[in-house]
């Protein structure tokens, strides 16, 4: 189970083989043998005995800020499940399984894009011809991604190339459905060249924080990625894992513009 201590002024300490949580007049105990991870928010108190018990039992101890985002975790000084997960991340990246994992993430991303364009086309029967060519390009890229085999090192450039081709067709088509004053020329990041990209970058930023939080809570190292390179201080795994979920931000931002909820002023 996951033990969450999120009441301001609450405390967590060890009592025998249990964790004792106190919040005002309320107290409850839970066996440390039943706990897989402990999440503690700001404003709570934590005893060193509780920390040692968590480390002895190989329990993840994660500290969250007031927004629920992790800012630190306690690492035990011996080999544990978290270290084993990190080692496995490194091992898998160099095998055929690494390509299989990344290929599935990318396939899902491109399929999401195709499905979204199909949905937009059905709502615009008078403009359906403008969706045909982009969907064909996306479908072709998806087929090529599906056919990739071998190791990630062998196929990284090809995979990113097919993904890039799909992205250009996808965003080109999205631009065409925007109100005239908000049409854009492809993706732009730092800085955004237009209103659409500015809002999409913000939405992706929110998504990044959620994916990073999930990685840390799950014991995954966000800096050890598969597809994206392991540059210094770059959270490569977050960039990998976000791919199938980008559609959530895409849909939100597109509907804000097409629903005319955004104004120039």
Buried (B, 14 or more C-beta within 10 A) or exposed (E): EEBBBBBEEBBBBBBEEBBBBBBEEEEEEBEBEEBEBBBBBEEBEBBEEBBEBBBEBBBBBBBBEEEEEBEEBBEBEEEBEBBEBBEEBEEBBEEEBBBBBBBBBBBBBBBBBBEBBEEBBEEEEEEEEBBEEBBEBBBBBBEBBBEBEEBBEEBBEBBBBBBEBBBBBBBBBBBBBBEEEBBBEEBBEEEBEBBBBBBBBEBBEEBBBBBBBBBBBEBBBBBBBBBBEBEEEBBBBBBBBBBBBBBBBBBBBBEBBBEEEBEEE
